[in-house]
Amino acid sequence: MFGRLFRAKANPFTHYCERITPRTITGVTRLDGEAIRGFLGGLSAEPRWTELVQNTPYPKPSFLLYLVILLAATDFLRKFRRNKVEQNPIKSITSDVAMIEASFFFWYALASSIASGIQHGKFSEVDREASVFAGTILCQIIQATTQWPIAESFAARLENYRNTGPGNLEHSFFEVLLRSVGKRKIDEPDRDVDLLAEHAGVSDIIVHMAAMLPSHLELYRGAAENIAAG
């Protein structure tokens, strides 16, 4: 179901993400946990990764959330590649770099929403633990498809979004895109930009991201509820 997605030579992570659909997510709800462990275990032969996959208590909801993250990132990039606003940063960023940055953002935003939703009874500790491992899966898939070192980049963006605060996440993501213009690999240094200047497209991105988050969060919750009911 997933193995053949690793064959693309150009922008392999983008190619992988673009083949994830809502139907993919529905199909995963029918798989058992061991099938998912088997797929994940094949991503790396490192003993530490193998042990992590075998010991994770919730492989299925973790994998579902990971797929929802990729779907959200793909939806975002498809929309904004078509955006005709002048100086659209998406059009000046290597496809895989843009897709990785979008997936980092959606992982953080969705995981934060799950954590805050626990106290209101919308999510459970299972979902919180699943969100943590979903981030680990995301990094492993990126590394497996691109062969780029990813841990430092992921940690840097995580720290950046933590310092931003929940009310400014979308604007912070736009700043990330501006800093990524011209990058060919995710681990290249961010470029210097004037963040105080007005930039075309920021309002469109902020509005779109704010609208996307609830719908994709609901997609995960519905899929997770189907697992629990089954």
N, C-alpha and C positions, 0 to 999 in steps of 0.2 A: 504493500500500500504506500510505503514511503521511500523504500530503498532507491528507486530509480530517479528520485528527485535530486540526486547528488551529481549528475553527469554533466551539467552545464559547464562550459569552459569560461564563458564571459559572464560576469556578475552572477555567480552561482547562488548566492544567498537570495538575491532578488528572484531568480528563477524558481527557487524552492518555495519562497513565500507566495508567489503568484499562482501556484497550483493548489493552494489551500483555499477551500470554499466552505460555506455553511454545510454542504453535503459531507465534506470531509469530517467535520466536527460531529455530525450526526452518526457517521459511520464509526467513529471512535467510541461513542457511547455504547456500542454493541460489543466492543472488544473486552476481553478480560484483562486484569492487571498484569498477568504473566506475559501476554502477547506484547504489551507496551514495554515491560521490562526487557523483553528480548530485543525489541527494536532499539531502545535506548542503550542497552549493553553493547550493541554492535557499533556504536559511534566511536568508541575508544577502547583500546586494550589496556589502558592504565589501570593497575590494581585499585587505586583510590576511587576511580570512577565506577569500576565494577562493583566495589563494595557499597558505594553510595546508592547506585541503582537498586541493588538487592535489598538494601535496608530501608529505603524510603517507604513510609507506611501508606502513602496515597499516590501511587503512580498515575492513576487514571484521571482524577481531577487536576493534578499538576499538568499532565499532558494536554488536557482540554483547555486549560487557561493559557498555556503556551500557544496553542493553535489559534485561540481567540486573539491573542496579542499579534500574531503574524497577520491574521486577517485584517485587524484594525490598521496595522502599518501599511499593508498593501492598499486598502481602501483610501487611506489618506494620500499616499503618493500618486495613485491613479488620478485622483481629483486634482491635485495641485500641479501635476505635470501639464494638465490641460488649462490651468489658470493663465489668462492672458495679461495679467498685471505686469507692468514693467519691472525689470530687475527681480524676477521671481527666483529666489535662491535655489529652489528645487531643481531648476534647469541647469544650474552650474555646479551641481554636486554629483560625483560618481554615484551610480545607481545603488550599488551595494552599501556605500557609506550612508546615503540617505535612508535606505531601508533599515540599516542597523540602528541609526539614531532614532528613527521613528519607533522601532521595536523597543528600544531602551525606554523611551518616554512612556509608551503604553504599558510596559511592564510596571514601571514605577507608579503611574497614575492608577492602574487597576488594582495593584497590590495595596496601595494606600487606601483606596475606596473600600476594599474588602476588610482591611484592618479597622477602619472607622465604622464600618457597618456591623461589626460583631456586637457592639454595645447596644445597637438598635434591633438586634435579632434577625437582621437580614442575611448574615453570614455566620459561619461557625469557626471553631478553631481548626477544623479540618480544612476549610477554605484558606485560612491564614497560612497553615503549614504548606498547603498545595501551592500557594502563591510564591513562597520562598523557593521551593524546588523548581517551579516554572521558570524562575530567573536563571537557575543553574542549567536547566535544559536549554534555554535560549542561548546562553553563552557557549555551551558545548556544540550546539548545532551551527552557530556562526563560525566557530573555530574549525569544525569539521568540513564545512562547505568552502570557506575562503582560505583556510590555512593561515589566517592572521591571528597573532596573539590578541586576546580580547579582555583578559581579566583587569588590566590596569585601566583600559578605556571604560569598562563597565563601572568600576569602582569610582572613577572620576565623575562620571555622569550621575551616579547615585548620590555622591556627595553634593554635587551641584544642585540637584533637585531637592535634596533635603534642606539645603540652606535657603532655597527659594521660598518655600512655604506653599501651602495648597492653593492659595488664591492667585498665585502668579505662575503656576506651572506652564500654562500654554505660552505665555510670553517668554519664559525662560527657554522653552523648546525652540521658539523662533530665533532666539539669540544663538542657540546651538547650531541651527541651520546656517546662520550668517557666518559663524566661525568655521563652518565646514566647507564653505565654497572653495573649490579648487583642490580639495583633498582627494587623493587617489586610494588611500588606505585609511582604515579607521584609527590606526595608531600614529598617524602623522600629527604633528603639532597643530593646534587650533590657530587659525589666522587672527590677526588683530583687526577689530572693527570698532567703529564709533557707535556705541550702543545708545548714545544720547540723541543721535540724529534720527530723523523720521525715515522709516523704511517702508516702501510699498509692499503691500501684501500681509502685513502683520495682523491687521484686523480680521482679514478673511481666515487666516490660519487659527487665530484665537477662537473665533466663533465656531469654526468647523470642529476643532478639537473638543471644545466644550460640549458640542452636540453629540459627538461620536462616543464619548466616554460612557454615558448612561446606557446607550443601546448595546454596546459590546459587553458591558458589565452584566446586563440582563441576559445576553446570549450565553455567557458563562453560567450564570445562576440557573437558567432553565436547563442547560445540559447537565449541570451538577445535580439538580433535583431529579432528573431522569435516572441518573446513576443510583441515587439513594432509593428511589422508588422501585428500581429493578432489582 
